[in-house]
Amino acid sequence: MKALQYPHIGAAPVLTDVPDPEPGPGQVLLKVTAAGACHSDIAVMSMGADQITFPLPLTLGHEGVGTVAALGDGATGVEPGESVAVYGPWGCGVCHNCAQGKENYCLRAKKEGIFPPGLGVPGAMAEYLLVDDARHLIPLGDLDPVSTVPLTDAGLTPYHAIKLSVPKLVGGSTAVVIGTGGLGHVAIQLLRAMTPARVIALDVTEEKLELARSVGAHEALLSDGRAAARIADLTSGNGATAVLDFVGAPPTTALASECVAVEGDVTVVGLGGGAVSVGFGTLPYEATVRSPYWGSRAELEEVLEFARQGVLDVHVEQFALDDAPRAYELLHDGKINGRAVMVP
């Protein structure tokens, strides 16, 4: 089968032929119908040899949907031909957090060498994907695979992050979204659906800000040296109740720190290498700083329900699997407006 792989340290992803996988006991084989590209993939391909803890080459793609092609011995819960989404952050399934469906916070994954598909074990950028257990599959029903596949990360991750701040996002509150790309433009829609907060979107190009406006941002500002002052003006000097940073680079984490309100939340989601200093006098009083990771299985079901209700409109740029290397070039250069999706 064809698969898009990261072959070795410092290389560009390449399309290659690999053996068709076969499901072992308890496993499920999917025929992939769509796979999403993410900046996390680029982060993996930017790691040095001392940071890679899994073997290469690696088939990329941690956002995947497909139809059940075959079941391994003992696998139950799904049927051949069923359309399903893959819950990506696989865990051990038995620790305290996994028992609650929070496999994104599995307590044993690192020790047991358990990795998400596309982030340590073969992922969805291929014609077939091997899933370790049927519990990681969520029925899609009649949802469109191409527009739905980004929700397995670009929907689930912001949904989980926003839920942490929902109690504070009451009438008269303000939420700032830094970075309005794949995750950020979904976050804007979720904020509008889940809270009465005014949503201020920040990004570095007018094209991305136009996308932010089109999906519901009340204000869309250039993320520049004047952004913090403009947010202060829009909030009568109080700052933002919640700041969600989907970039996570040093300039954006600094901006998040500058514009958060007293008792507000700073949530750093992006993998840009930035950090927020915490200590007396470094942030407004009682500001909370978080760095969440993905979300729970139940939360993915909740996100898909939003999609069924027509609440979410994911902006997708579709590519054939043969064009996946080019899609990653565009993603790296910031030229994907929304989410890139590969279709085998």
Secondary structure, 3 states (H helix, E strand, C coil): CEEEEECCCCCCCEEEECCCCCCCCCCEEEEEEEEECCHHHHHHHCCCCCCCCCCCCEECCCEEEEEEEEECCCCCCCCCCCEEEECCCCCCCCCHHHHCCCHHHCCCHHHHCCCCECCCECCCCECEEEECCHHHEEECCCCCHHHHHHHHCCCHHHHHHHHCCHHHCCCCCEEEEECCCCCHHHHHHHHHHHCCCEEEEEECCHHHHHHHHHCCCCEEEECCCCHHHHHHHHCCCCCEEEEEECCCCHHHHHHHHHHEEEEEEEEECCCCCCCCCCCCCCCCCCCEEECCCCCCHHHHHHHHHHHHCCCCCCCEEEEEHHHHHHHHHHHHCCCCCCEEEEEC
